[in-house]
Amino acid sequence: MSTVPTTGPASLAPEPAHAADAPAASPRASGPRSRRGGSGGLFVAPFMIFFGLFLLVPLVYGLWMSFTDASLTGHGDSSFAGLGNYTEALTDSEVWKSLGNTAVFTVLSSVPLVVLALAMALLVHANLPGQWLWRFAFFAPYVLPVAVVWQVWSMMFQPDLGLVNNFLGALGLDSVGWLVDEKWAMYAVVLVTVWWTAGFNFLLYLAALQAVPDHLYEAAALDGAGAWRRLWSITLPQLRRTTGLIAVLQVLASLKVFDQIYLLTRGGPNGSTRPILEYIYDTGFTGYRLGYASAISYVFFAILVILSLAQFKIFSRKEA
């Protein structure tokens, strides 16, 4: 009678019965993971629905309306006008005047909103006494509604009883018609805007200053660098990215100015402060020309896109 060897290479081979008992991968094993991966769409769906209803649909509808002669009154048919609205917008003197006012406001407001915010952040970061008071005083105006800002500054700009003209009178200067004089109206709006919105840029700069490594200042101090040298050689270079971000955001925000100008001056006097968004509003909701207002809106949108891309390209080159 022969016996089966219990040693040797043959004994190392797995037996068929044991191989059959090994667990096999089944489609059900990956079921929970696949269900978890597919459930992400359910969480995104509410946002996508509202995004489509309140942004994409109006965007596409407004683009189509810009090629028609649609009216707010609803009388008559919204016939197709082709590029007529765009041609009229490019040749409309009021469009270019309002764009010029917007550009002037952007230049006058963006520079102090960057420089002043940086100065305020450096002042707070210097660990002066009463830090909470400085932070509160610099950021508090930013949280005020525009209606409150309008009420406060419209009273301060009163020709006879306003605080600003009383201060000028105490200095021996003549009173100024801040909101009724074409020479000063734009400066008054810029002053209100800087006071109101500088807190946001101040907060960004303060956060960036707190992220600068302390060992850089310690090494500079050991080398005998003074406060101004540390500012120019360490602080400002470390804030380059933040400055670029603030500059881009501030220019875009200034180009889209509307509410404070509309409440303070209504675009006057004689249209000297009317920005492009107010002209679009007047054209669509006062002149009832929704199609033409939509065309102006998309012309302005194209300008914003071009300026944004140019700014990002300039700052990316400086960063490189």
LORO-594145 format. One record per residue (C-alpha): residue number from 1; residue in three letters; y, z, x. Coordinates in Angstrom, 2 decimals. Each point is the difference from the previous one (the first is absolute). Layout:
 pakol vexro       v       w       u
   NUM   ALA       Y       Z       X
...
! end
This chain:
 pakol vexro       v       w       u
     1   MET    0.00    0.00    0.00
     2   SER    3.37   -0.99    1.44
     3   THR    3.04    2.20   -0.20
     4   VAL    3.65   -0.93   -0.33
     5   PRO    1.94    0.79    3.16
     6   THR    2.65    2.65   -0.43
     7   THR    1.96   -0.86    3.13
     8   GLY    1.48   -3.14    1.44
     9   PRO    2.52   -2.56   -1.21
    10   ALA   -1.76   -0.50   -3.29
    11   SER    0.69    3.57   -1.03
    12   LEU    3.76   -0.48    0.44
    13   ALA    0.27   -2.65   -2.70
    14   PRO    1.20    1.31   -3.37
    15   GLU   -2.61    0.07   -2.70
    16   PRO    0.60   -2.22   -3.04
    17   ALA   -0.16    2.96   -2.35
    18   HIS    2.75    1.84    1.85
    19   ALA    2.15   -3.14    0.10
    20   ALA   -0.33   -0.36   -3.72
    21   ASP    1.15    3.61   -0.47
    22   ALA    3.27   -0.58    1.99
    23   PRO    3.10   -0.01   -2.25
    24   ALA    1.48   -3.42   -0.47
    25   ALA    3.69   -0.75   -0.48
    26   SER    0.73   -0.72   -3.62
    27   PRO    3.08   -1.48   -1.62
    28   ARG    0.47    3.25   -1.89
    29   ALA    0.54    1.91    3.26
    30   SER    3.36   -1.77    0.57
    31   GLY    0.98    0.20   -3.64
    32   PRO    2.25    3.10    0.17
    33   ARG    1.81   -1.31    3.08
    34   SER    0.62   -3.38   -1.63
    35   ARG    1.19    1.72   -3.16
    36   ARG    2.38    2.15    2.02
    37   GLY    1.35   -3.06    1.75
    38   GLY    0.51   -1.85   -3.28
    39   SER    1.75    2.93   -1.67
    40   GLY    3.05   -0.50    2.23
    41   GLY    1.09   -2.85   -2.21
    42   LEU    0.21    2.36   -2.96
    43   PHE    2.52    2.17    1.83
    44   VAL    2.09   -2.99    1.05
    45   ALA   -0.12   -1.68   -3.42
    46   PRO    2.78    2.07   -1.69
    47   PHE    2.40   -0.73    2.84
    48   MET   -0.88   -3.70    0.03
    49   ILE    0.49   -0.24   -3.76
    50   PHE    3.46    1.57    0.12
    51   PHE    0.84   -1.95    3.16
    52   GLY   -0.84   -3.25   -1.74
    53   LEU    1.73    0.85   -3.29
    54   PHE    3.23    1.39    1.41
    55   LEU    0.41   -1.95    3.25
    56   LEU   -2.05   -3.18    0.26
    57   VAL    0.46   -1.14   -3.59
    58   PRO    3.82    0.54    0.01
    59   LEU    0.18   -1.62    3.43
    60   VAL   -1.76   -3.15   -1.14
    61   TYR    1.82   -0.04   -3.34
    62   GLY    3.38    0.38    1.69
    63   LEU   -0.83   -2.86    2.37
    64   TRP   -0.87   -2.23   -2.93
    65   MET    3.15    1.09   -1.85
    66   SER    2.13   -1.01    2.98
    67   PHE   -0.95   -3.63   -0.69
    68   THR    1.12    0.20   -3.65
    69   ASP    3.26    0.53   -1.85
    70   ALA   -1.26    3.15   -1.73
    71   SER    2.62    2.09   -1.77
    72   LEU    0.06    3.67   -0.88
    73   THR    1.11   -0.81   -3.52
    74   GLY   -3.26   -1.85   -0.67
    75   HIS    1.77   -2.85   -1.79
    76   GLY   -1.37   -3.44    0.69
    77   ASP   -2.95   -1.03    2.11
    78   SER   -0.42    1.02    3.63
    79   SER   -0.18   -3.57    1.24
    80   PHE   -1.09   -0.83    3.51
    81   ALA    3.02   -0.38    2.31
    82   GLY   -1.78   -0.78    3.26
    83   LEU    2.03    0.88    3.08
    84   GLY    3.27   -0.06   -1.92
    85   ASN    0.42    3.78    0.06
    86   TYR   -0.64    0.15    3.74
    87   THR    2.45   -2.81    0.65
    88   GLU    2.64    1.77   -2.05
    89   ALA   -0.68    3.30    1.79
    90   LEU    0.49   -1.58    3.43
    91   THR    3.31   -1.52   -1.07
    92   ASP    1.32    2.97   -2.00
    93   SER    2.99    1.58    1.75
    94   GLU   -0.60    3.34   -1.74
    95   VAL   -3.51    0.13    1.44
    96   TRP    1.32   -0.41    3.53
    97   LYS    2.84    2.46   -0.61
    98   SER   -2.42    2.66   -1.23
    99   LEU   -2.33   -0.73    2.92
   100   GLY    2.96    0.46    2.33
   101   ASN    0.82    3.34   -1.62
   102   THR   -3.63    1.03    0.41
   103   ALA    0.04   -0.99    3.68
   104   VAL    3.23    1.93    0.63
   105   PHE   -1.39    3.08   -1.69
   106   THR   -3.23   -0.29    2.01
   107   VAL    1.84   -0.17    3.32
   108   LEU    2.43    2.80   -0.85
   109   SER   -2.69    2.35   -1.32
   110   SER   -3.06   -0.69    2.16
   111   VAL    1.59    0.82    3.37
   112   PRO    1.35    3.47   -0.93
   113   LEU   -3.15    0.80   -1.98
   114   VAL   -2.06   -0.48    3.17
   115   VAL    2.40    1.57    2.50
   116   LEU    1.03    2.91   -2.20
   117   ALA   -3.59    0.79   -0.96
   118   LEU   -0.97    0.06    3.68
   119   ALA    2.91    2.32    0.81
   120   MET   -0.97    2.37   -2.82
   121   ALA   -3.63    0.06    1.12
   122   LEU    1.00    0.74    3.60
   123   LEU    2.25    2.80   -1.20
   124   VAL   -2.77    1.62   -2.03
   125   HIS   -2.56   -0.53    2.77
   126   ALA    2.25    1.86    2.45
   127   ASN   -1.16    3.32   -1.55
   128   LEU    3.43    1.12   -1.13
   129   PRO    0.25    3.16   -2.11
   130   GLY   -0.59   -0.42   -3.73
   131   GLN   -2.51   -2.85    0.18
   132   TRP   -0.89    0.19   -3.69
   133   LEU    3.67   -0.35   -0.96
   134   TRP    0.48   -3.09    2.17
   135   ARG   -3.14   -1.64   -1.38
   136   PHE    0.94    0.79   -3.58
   137   ALA    3.59   -1.19    0.39
   138   PHE   -1.02   -3.32    1.57
   139   PHE   -2.86   -0.85   -2.36
   140   ALA    1.24    1.45   -3.32
   141   PRO    2.28   -2.93   -0.99
   142   TYR   -2.92   -2.41    0.21
   143   VAL   -1.83    1.67   -2.90
   144   LEU    3.00   -0.23   -2.35
   145   PRO   -0.14   -2.61   -2.80
   146   VAL    2.46   -2.83    0.28
   147   ALA    1.76    1.13   -3.20
   148   VAL    0.82    3.36    1.60
   149   VAL    1.23   -1.70    3.16
   150   TRP    2.22   -2.27   -2.09
   151   GLN    1.50    2.90   -1.96
   152   VAL    0.78    2.02    3.12
   153   TRP    1.54   -2.79    2.03
   154   SER    1.89   -1.63   -2.85
   155   MET    1.85    3.29   -0.46
   156   MET    0.56    0.35    3.73
   157   PHE    1.46   -3.52    0.14
   158   GLN    2.50    0.60   -2.83
   159   PRO    3.41   -1.34    1.13
   160   ASP    2.04    3.06   -1.01
   161   LEU   -2.35    2.98   -0.33
   162   GLY   -2.85   -1.08    2.26
   163   LEU   -1.05    2.15    2.93
   164   VAL    0.09   -2.91    2.46
   165   ASN    3.61   -0.96   -0.71
   166   ASN    1.05    3.67   -0.03
   167   PHE   -1.49    0.31    3.48
   168   LEU    1.90   -3.10    1.12
   169   GLY    3.20    1.44   -1.47
   170   ALA   -0.52    3.21    1.95
   171   LEU   -0.12   -2.12    3.15
   172   GLY    3.23   -1.76   -0.96
   173   LEU   -1.70   -3.29   -0.95
   174   ASP    0.52   -2.11   -3.11
   175   SER   -2.44    0.04   -2.89
   176   VAL   -2.56   -2.80   -0.21
   177   GLY   -1.40   -1.69   -3.08
   178   TRP   -3.55    0.26    1.26
   179   LEU   -1.74   -1.63   -2.96
   180   VAL    2.80   -2.26   -1.29
   181   ASP    1.33   -1.52    3.21
   182   GLU   -1.81   -3.06    1.39
   183   LYS    0.80    1.14    3.53
   184   TRP   -1.74    3.38   -0.34
   185   ALA   -2.59   -0.37   -2.76
   186   MET   -2.81   -1.18    2.27
   187   TYR    0.68    2.79    2.52
   188   ALA   -0.14    2.54   -2.82
   189   VAL   -3.40   -1.28   -1.12
   190   VAL   -1.28    0.06    3.59
   191   LEU    1.21    3.59    0.43
   192   VAL   -1.84    1.09   -3.14
   193   THR   -3.17   -1.83    1.06
   194   VAL   -0.01    1.53    3.48
   195   TRP    0.49    3.51   -1.40
   196   TRP   -2.68   -0.53   -2.61
   197   THR   -2.83   -1.70    1.93
   198   ALA    0.30    1.13    3.62
   199   GLY   -2.41    2.85   -0.67
   200   PHE   -3.02   -2.26   -0.19
   201   ASN    0.62   -1.55    3.42
   202   PHE    0.78    3.47    1.36
   203   LEU   -3.43    1.18   -1.14
   204   LEU   -1.75   -2.92    1.72
   205   TYR    1.86    0.60    3.25
   206   LEU   -0.70    3.73   -0.10
   207   ALA   -3.72   -0.60   -0.43
   208   ALA    0.03   -2.44    2.93
   209   LEU    1.90    2.46    2.22
   210   GLN   -2.56    2.70   -0.67
   211   ALA   -2.74   -2.38    1.15
   212   VAL    1.55   -0.61    3.45
   213   PRO   -2.18    1.77    2.65
   214   ASP    1.65    3.08    1.48
   215   HIS   -1.41   -0.64    3.46
   216   LEU    2.33   -3.00    0.37
   217   TYR    3.05    2.24   -0.35
   218   GLU   -1.55    2.62    2.29
   219   ALA   -0.63   -2.57    2.72
   220   ALA    3.53   -1.36   -0.36
   221   ALA    1.45    3.50    0.23
   222   LEU   -1.94    0.63    3.20
   223   ASP    1.46   -3.20    1.43
   224   GLY    3.50    1.25   -0.79
   225   ALA    0.72   -2.34   -2.96
   226   GLY    2.82    1.19   -2.23
   227   ALA    0.22   -0.10   -3.78
   228   TRP    1.53   -3.50   -0.16
   229   ARG   -2.52   -1.40    2.47
   230   ARG   -2.88    1.43   -2.04
   231   LEU    1.54   -1.51   -3.12
   232   TRP    0.35   -3.51    1.45
   233   SER   -3.18   -0.03    2.08
   234   ILE   -2.45    1.90   -2.23
   235   THR    1.18    0.58   -3.56
   236   LEU    1.40   -3.41   -0.91
   237   PRO   -2.89   -1.99    1.56
   238   GLN   -2.50    2.22   -1.83
   239   LEU    1.87   -0.70   -3.27
   240   ARG   -0.02   -3.77    0.42
   241   ARG   -2.71   -0.64   -2.60
   242   THR    1.57    2.39   -2.48
   243   THR    3.38   -1.63    0.48
   244   GLY   -1.51   -3.41   -0.66
   245   LEU   -1.67    1.23   -3.17
   246   ILE    3.16    1.69   -1.26
   247   ALA    2.09   -3.09    0.78
   248   VAL   -2.33   -2.27   -1.96
   249   LEU   -0.21    2.37   -2.97
   250   GLN    3.73    0.62   -0.01
   251   VAL    0.97   -3.66    0.10
   252   LEU   -2.34   -0.79   -2.88
   253   ALA    1.28    2.96   -2.01
   254   SER    3.63   -0.97    0.60
   255   LEU   -0.64   -3.59   -0.99
   256   LYS   -1.41    1.23   -3.31
   257   VAL    2.98    2.22   -0.83
   258   PHE    0.92    0.14   -3.67
   259   ASP    0.18    3.37   -1.74
   260   GLN    2.77    1.83    1.87
   261   ILE    2.25   -3.08    0.07
   262   TYR   -0.59   -0.69   -3.68
   263   LEU    0.88    3.55   -0.98
   264   LEU    2.96    0.47    2.36
   265   THR    1.83   -3.34   -0.19
   266   ARG   -1.98   -2.29   -2.36
   267   GLY    0.30   -2.57    2.77
   268   GLY    3.77    0.12    0.01
   269   PRO    2.78   -0.19    0.61
   270   ASN   -0.03   -3.78   -0.49
   271   GLY   -3.63   -0.25    1.08
   272   SER    0.76    1.33    3.50
   273   THR   -2.99    2.38   -0.04
   274   ARG   -2.41   -1.83   -2.31
   275   PRO   -3.37   -0.42    1.77
   276   ILE   -2.48   -2.74   -0.70
   277   LEU   -2.20    2.20   -2.20
   278   GLU    2.93    0.82   -2.26
   279   TYR    0.83   -3.69   -0.30
   280   ILE   -3.61   -0.65   -0.98
   281   TYR    0.26    2.78   -2.59
   282   ASP    3.28   -1.37   -1.38
   283   THR   -1.40   -3.52   -0.16
   284   GLY   -3.19    0.98   -1.78
   285   PHE    1.08    2.82   -2.31
   286   THR    3.69   -0.74   -0.53
   287   GLY   -0.02   -3.79    0.26
   288   TYR   -3.48   -0.18   -1.65
   289   ARG   -1.20   -2.60    2.54
   290   LEU   -3.39    1.42    0.91
   291   GLY   -1.25   -3.21    1.58
   292   TYR    2.97   -0.31    2.32
   293   ALA   -0.11    3.72    0.85
   294   SER   -3.67   -0.35    0.90
   295   ALA    0.79   -2.88    2.33
   296   ILE    2.66    2.06    1.78
   297   SER   -2.48    2.85    0.28
   298   TYR   -2.56   -2.17    1.77
   299   VAL    2.63   -1.44    2.32
   300   PHE    0.92    3.56    0.95
   301   PHE   -3.68    0.88    0.34
   302   ALA   -0.46   -2.85    2.47
   303   ILE    2.96    1.29    2.02
   304   LEU   -1.53    3.49    0.10
   305   VAL   -3.33   -1.37    1.21
   306   ILE    1.65   -2.03    2.76
   307   LEU    2.10    2.94    1.19
   308   SER   -2.99    2.34   -0.06
   309   LEU   -2.13   -2.34    2.07
   310   ALA    2.86   -0.52    2.46
   311   GLN    0.50    3.75    0.39
   312   PHE   -3.69    0.67    0.55
   313   LYS   -0.15   -2.78    2.57
   314   ILE    3.02    1.32    1.88
   315   PHE   -1.30    3.56    0.13
   316   SER   -3.50   -1.13    0.94
   317   ARG    1.44   -1.90    2.97
   318   LYS    1.96    3.07    1.11
   319   GLU   -3.14    2.11   -0.33
   320   ALA   -2.00   -2.50    2.07
! end
